[in-house]
Amino acid sequence: MKRAHISIPLPASLLAALPLCAFAVQTLHAEDHARARELYAQICVNCHGPQLDGGKGPALVDAYWRHGSEPEAILKSINKGFPGTEMVAFEETLPESDRIALRDFLVAQQEGLREVVRHVYPRAPFRGKRLTPALFDSVEPVSSDRLPENVYYFDRNQDGVLRGVAKLLIRQAGRYRFNIRPRGRTAVYVDGREAHRSDDKDKQGGLNESFTLTPGVHRLEILHEERPSPNLRLGGTLQHEGGKRWELTGRSLQGNPPKIIAAEPEAKVVRKWIAGLPPRALLCLLPNQTLVAYNPQTTEILQAWHSASIDQTPSLPDRSAKPSEIRGVPIADAPSRALSAERLRFLRYQVDLDTVRLVSLVDGEEKTVIVAPDGERSFKVSVQ
């Protein structure tokens, strides 16, 4: 496979065509940036986290954008909010200049693929022809879908040729290269220039060029055809040489958005796989945002956190099968064991308003461990 080096600056025509906010990486003025950071610290940080990596609300820097990753969509979310959630509409409380500064600040934090659109085409027009954007321009797609995951995949058993179009947001200048697993034939274009071409039937005629990217927004196109299969087999990443890597392909979330389990007015018991905790551990989430990990097999209090929530989707954006994650501040002086017994069998749990009742058979007698809130940042344990 041929390897070469090319430089791909952002064309002036593309610069002129894109909205100014798309270049927030470069053009957000210092005073607007400072104002946006102040606004974020005042009204956003409690839900979206100090590093924009999520908490009670979703992360604002990962690849998944349920309501759209376009600057227009982000501004609409700020303006209108989402009824039934803690995300309120700010168009009545913040001036337009503040809302736009906040939008531009969020756009400036993005890296990787955004505004991903998947076009699917019939196979016939592409047989025996080289995959180029011009060829696709002459054919009508059978479907076009915006993918909130911002990675490419096919719906199960879908038969067709892929044209993926996205904006590639780059924050660090440097040399980049595509790592594409040969499956069928693939061509990748950056700002209209071919940077990768592969065909698993013609391993000598490929192209994989290292190229320079400058900070800003670039146009990415992936053209791909492979034999019909239950799922898209294409796999690929964009690698900053000596640095970060972004996934180009992944799996559909099948309509399930990232979900944060947050405290509510009533207590709740959650069973999730958490690294470092026994698989049968019960997570007792109290209304004061205290989370207590309880081992029903031993009645041990394994760990506890305040200001806590449970992130069920830490695998974003790579879609791997990782455990859920607990977000919170560890409570150092949590009690270690609720009961001592020679014979112990856990029976059931139940929620009673703001408390959790954990019932066990202890040496032949039913005993109930009660986990309840204690102030704003702790909990207490009692036995009945």
SVG drawing of the C-alpha trace seen along z (x, -y; Angstrom):
<svg xmlns="http://www.w3.org/2000/svg" viewBox="-43 -41 48 61">
<polyline fill="none" stroke="black" stroke-width="0.4" points="0.0,0.0 1.4,-3.4 2.2,-5.8 2.9,-9.4 2.5,-12.8 0.1,-15.6 -1.0,-18.8 -4.8,-19.5 -5.4,-23.2 -9.0,-24.3 -10.2,-25.7 -11.3,-29.3 -14.6,-28.4 -15.4,-26.1 -14.4,-28.7 -16.8,-31.2 -19.6,-28.7 -19.5,-27.6 -21.1,-29.7 -18.8,-31.7 -19.7,-29.7 -18.3,-26.5 -14.9,-28.1 -15.3,-28.9 -12.1,-27.0 -10.3,-29.9 -12.6,-32.9 -14.3,-33.0 -13.2,-36.4 -11.6,-36.4 -14.4,-38.4 -17.1,-36.1 -15.0,-33.0 -14.8,-34.4 -18.5,-35.2 -19.4,-31.8 -17.2,-30.1 -18.9,-32.2 -22.3,-31.2 -21.4,-27.5 -20.1,-27.6 -23.3,-29.4 -26.0,-27.4 -24.6,-24.3 -21.9,-22.7 -24.2,-21.0 -25.9,-18.9 -23.2,-18.6 -20.0,-18.4 -17.0,-20.7 -15.2,-19.0 -18.4,-18.9 -18.3,-15.1 -21.8,-14.7 -23.5,-14.1 -27.2,-14.4 -27.3,-15.6 -25.5,-14.2 -21.9,-14.8 -21.3,-17.8 -18.0,-16.6 -18.6,-13.0 -19.7,-11.9 -23.4,-11.2 -25.7,-14.2 -29.3,-13.0 -30.8,-16.3 -28.1,-17.1 -24.5,-18.3 -25.0,-21.2 -24.4,-24.6 -28.0,-25.5 -29.3,-22.4 -27.1,-23.3 -28.5,-26.8 -32.0,-25.5 -31.4,-23.3 -30.2,-26.3 -33.1,-28.4 -35.9,-26.0 -34.7,-23.4 -36.5,-20.1 -39.8,-19.9 -39.9,-17.3 -36.1,-17.6 -33.9,-20.0 -32.9,-21.6 -35.0,-24.7 -35.5,-27.2 -33.0,-30.1 -34.4,-32.3 -36.5,-34.2 -33.8,-34.5 -30.6,-35.1 -29.9,-37.8 -29.2,-36.5 -25.5,-37.5 -25.1,-35.2 -26.9,-32.3 -24.7,-32.6 -21.5,-32.9 -22.5,-29.8 -23.3,-27.9 -19.9,-29.0 -18.1,-27.9 -19.7,-24.4 -18.8,-24.1 -15.2,-25.1 -14.9,-22.1 -15.8,-19.6 -13.3,-17.2 -13.8,-14.5 -16.8,-13.7 -19.9,-15.9 -23.1,-16.4 -22.7,-12.9 -25.1,-12.0 -25.4,-8.5 -26.6,-8.2 -27.4,-4.7 -27.4,-4.1 -28.4,-1.1 -25.5,1.1 -26.1,1.2 -24.7,-2.3 -21.4,-1.6 -20.5,1.8 -17.1,1.8 -16.6,-2.0 -14.2,-3.8 -15.8,-5.3 -15.6,-9.1 -17.8,-11.9 -18.6,-12.9 -20.0,-9.5 -22.3,-9.6 -23.4,-13.1 -25.0,-11.6 -27.1,-9.0 -30.1,-9.5 -29.8,-7.9 -32.5,-5.6 -32.2,-7.0 -30.5,-9.8 -30.2,-9.8 -28.5,-12.0 -26.7,-9.7 -26.7,-11.1 -23.9,-8.6 -21.6,-10.5 -20.1,-7.2 -21.2,-5.1 -23.1,-1.9 -25.8,-0.2 -29.1,0.9 -29.2,4.7 -29.5,6.5 -29.4,3.3 -28.1,3.8 -26.5,0.8 -23.5,-1.4 -22.5,-4.0 -21.7,-7.6 -21.0,-9.1 -20.6,-12.9 -19.5,-14.7 -17.7,-17.7 -14.4,-16.8 -13.5,-19.2 -9.8,-19.5 -8.3,-21.4 -4.6,-20.4 -2.6,-20.9 -0.5,-18.0 -0.1,-14.9 -3.0,-12.5 -3.7,-9.1 -6.7,-6.8 -6.5,-3.3 -9.1,-1.4 -9.7,2.4 -10.1,3.6 -13.6,4.9 -14.9,4.6 -13.7,1.3 -13.4,-2.1 -12.4,-5.6 -12.0,-8.5 -11.9,-12.1 -10.8,-15.1 -11.7,-18.5 -12.3,-17.0 -8.9,-15.2 -8.6,-11.5 -6.6,-10.4 -7.4,-6.7 -8.4,-4.1 -8.5,-0.3 -10.0,2.8 -9.7,6.2 -9.6,7.7 -6.8,5.4 -4.2,5.1 -1.6,3.5 -3.7,0.6 -4.4,-1.0 -3.6,-4.5 -3.1,-5.6 -1.7,-9.1 -0.5,-10.9 -1.7,-14.5 -1.6,-17.7 -4.7,-19.2 -5.0,-22.7 -7.4,-23.6 -10.9,-24.2 -13.6,-22.4 -12.9,-20.0 -15.2,-18.0 -15.0,-14.3 -16.5,-11.8 -16.4,-8.0 -17.4,-6.0 -17.8,-2.3 -19.2,0.9 -19.0,4.5 -20.7,7.8 -24.2,7.9 -24.0,9.1 -26.1,8.7 -24.0,5.7 -21.5,3.2 -18.1,4.9 -16.1,1.8 -13.9,0.6 -11.8,-2.5 -10.2,-5.3 -8.6,-8.6 -5.3,-8.8 -3.4,-11.9 0.2,-10.7 1.5,-10.4 -1.8,-11.6 -5.5,-11.1 -7.7,-8.7 -11.3,-9.0 -13.7,-6.2 -15.2,-6.4 -17.5,-3.4 -19.5,-1.9 -22.8,-0.5 -26.3,-2.0 -27.7,-2.7 -31.0,-1.5 -32.9,-4.5 -31.5,-4.3 -29.8,-7.5 -27.1,-7.7 -28.8,-7.5 -27.8,-9.0 -29.5,-7.5 -29.9,-10.5 -31.5,-10.9 -35.2,-11.6 -37.7,-12.5 -37.9,-8.8 -35.0,-6.4 -34.2,-3.8 -32.3,-0.6 -30.2,0.0 -28.4,3.2 -25.7,2.3 -22.3,3.8 -19.7,1.5 -16.0,2.3 -14.6,3.2 -17.9,4.1 -19.4,7.6 -21.9,8.4 -24.7,8.8 -24.1,5.4 -27.2,3.3 -26.8,-0.5 -29.0,-2.5 -29.5,-6.0 -31.1,-8.3 -32.9,-11.6 -30.0,-13.6 -27.8,-12.2 -26.0,-9.8 -25.2,-6.5 -24.5,-3.4 -23.1,-0.2 -24.5,2.7 -23.4,6.4 -26.6,8.4 -24.5,11.6 -22.5,10.2 -24.5,7.0 -21.3,5.0 -21.4,1.4 -18.9,1.6 -18.5,-2.1 -20.5,-5.3 -20.6,-8.6 -22.3,-11.9 -23.3,-14.2 -23.6,-10.9 -25.3,-9.5 -24.8,-6.4 -23.8,-6.7 -25.1,-3.6 -23.3,-4.5 -19.6,-5.0 -18.8,-3.1 -19.7,-6.1 -18.3,-6.8 -16.6,-3.4 -19.7,-1.2 -17.7,1.4 -19.3,3.4 -17.9,1.6 -19.4,1.4 -21.6,-1.5 -19.7,-4.2 -20.5,-5.9 -20.0,-9.7 -19.6,-11.2 -17.4,-12.1 -16.4,-9.1 -17.6,-9.3 -14.5,-8.3 -16.1,-7.4 -18.9,-5.1 -19.8,-2.2 -18.4,1.1 -20.9,3.8 -24.6,3.7 -25.0,7.2 -23.0,10.2 -24.3,13.7 -23.3,17.3 -26.1,18.0 -27.3,15.3 -29.6,15.3 -30.8,12.2 -34.6,12.1 -35.7,8.9 -35.4,5.1 -38.1,2.4 -38.2,-1.4 -40.1,-3.3 -40.2,-7.0 -36.6,-8.3 -35.2,-5.1 -34.2,-1.6 -35.2,1.5 -32.9,4.5 -34.4,7.7 -32.3,10.8 -32.8,14.0 -30.2,13.8 -29.6,17.0 -33.2,18.0 -34.7,14.6 -35.8,11.8 -33.8,8.6 -34.1,5.4 -31.2,3.1 -32.5,-0.5 -30.4,-2.9 -31.6,-6.5 -30.4,-10.0 -28.5,-11.9 -28.2,-15.6 -27.3,-16.8 -24.2,-14.6 -24.3,-11.4 -26.5,-8.5 -27.2,-6.4 -27.8,-2.7 -30.1,-1.1 -31.4,2.4 -34.9,3.6"/>
</svg>
